[in-house]
């Protein structure tokens, strides 16, 4: 009898047993990726940004990143995850998983435990508002930073996340965004740009007094970002498979190419290559490949990285030198422009008919490069406009609540470390 039952069981479709337990390989990889993505914010982004500001403001940047990470984690638990990833409607999820109601150790999301999927997505919710810190560094009140960043997470990040990754209207259209070109980089870049415009330039903007105080710290943070990005992009496959492997490969190629492209342009334009330039080119390459990473080939990854290094370089020059906008740490020209560029190029290089540059197919019912690029463009424009409008309104409201977004001139001169936290980064 036992042998007969075993024989019958073996003849049943595999789907009859699917999803009863998590896949150990997928689970191990996403556990690793989750740690890597959190490592990108704490300490990677914190050190990267911290080294770029003046020594009197280094602690303020580290504090802002740390506090945002903590606050975003609680918001994600209370309602963020539910609003982003439950069914709801085309624009926002519902409240069925508030405080992870109904989610247990045995709950699954695909082939991994749902608590792990929750944690992996939490790390994206943490880093996105933290990226905006670079747009208003050295001059915004700590209270204003916290209120703006955390309410922005609710009003901007959660809806856009649902549109793209939670089954919302852009997902239904077939938008390709593997790891966050729209959800992370365009939203953070646009939010930072709007904040920089609303709050105004730092005192002394354009002078040599605003140079980075510790590029050694910045390079260390950049290295942490590069390594952590393998979890960011590779982990977005949510499986230990070929998609994750290819995403990791093209991520590395794009980062390396973006670094060398930016360095070369600086060398030609200014006579010497800079350390700041090569690490900024790396971040541009990483941000630009992010939306395309699971859909394109290594050859396409090289082209995307080259495009990132060149276009983001000239956009940085345009914004800082031509338009005189003090996006302090280049969040929009690197992350915003990179997210836009990568999202567009994902629609081109996903095509399976480009020979050496062929990708892995179109999204949804899109049947050609033209169809896919049209959807990508709709996604870019809608996320850009929505983020800009909501960010501007929110900044105006926060300004009223905190009696001004910005510290006064004397406090800015003294530095935010002492004025906001009564501490110094360096006691020499």
Secondary structure as GFF3:
##gff-version 3
##sequence-region A 1 428
A	DSSP	alpha_helix	2	11	.	.	.	ID=ss1
A	DSSP	three_ten_helix	14	17	.	.	.	ID=ss2
A	DSSP	alpha_helix	24	39	.	.	.	ID=ss3
A	DSSP	pi_helix	40	45	.	.	.	ID=ss4
A	DSSP	alpha_helix	46	52	.	.	.	ID=ss5
A	DSSP	three_ten_helix	55	57	.	.	.	ID=ss6
A	DSSP	alpha_helix	58	75	.	.	.	ID=ss7
A	DSSP	pi_helix	76	80	.	.	.	ID=ss8
A	DSSP	alpha_helix	81	85	.	.	.	ID=ss9
A	DSSP	three_ten_helix	98	100	.	.	.	ID=ss10
A	DSSP	beta_strand	108	109	.	.	.	ID=ss11
A	DSSP	beta_strand	112	113	.	.	.	ID=ss12
A	DSSP	alpha_helix	114	131	.	.	.	ID=ss13
A	DSSP	three_ten_helix	132	135	.	.	.	ID=ss14
A	DSSP	alpha_helix	142	152	.	.	.	ID=ss15
A	DSSP	pi_helix	153	157	.	.	.	ID=ss16
A	DSSP	alpha_helix	158	165	.	.	.	ID=ss17
A	DSSP	alpha_helix	169	173	.	.	.	ID=ss18
A	DSSP	pi_helix	181	186	.	.	.	ID=ss19
A	DSSP	alpha_helix	187	199	.	.	.	ID=ss20
A	DSSP	three_ten_helix	208	210	.	.	.	ID=ss21
A	DSSP	alpha_helix	215	229	.	.	.	ID=ss22
A	DSSP	pi_helix	230	234	.	.	.	ID=ss23
A	DSSP	three_ten_helix	235	237	.	.	.	ID=ss24
A	DSSP	alpha_helix	242	270	.	.	.	ID=ss25
A	DSSP	alpha_helix	275	290	.	.	.	ID=ss26
A	DSSP	alpha_helix	298	317	.	.	.	ID=ss27
A	DSSP	pi_helix	318	322	.	.	.	ID=ss28
A	DSSP	alpha_helix	331	331	.	.	.	ID=ss29
A	DSSP	pi_helix	332	336	.	.	.	ID=ss30
A	DSSP	alpha_helix	337	349	.	.	.	ID=ss31
A	DSSP	three_ten_helix	355	357	.	.	.	ID=ss32
A	DSSP	alpha_helix	369	401	.	.	.	ID=ss33
A	DSSP	alpha_helix	409	414	.	.	.	ID=ss34
A	DSSP	alpha_helix	416	421	.	.	.	ID=ss35
###
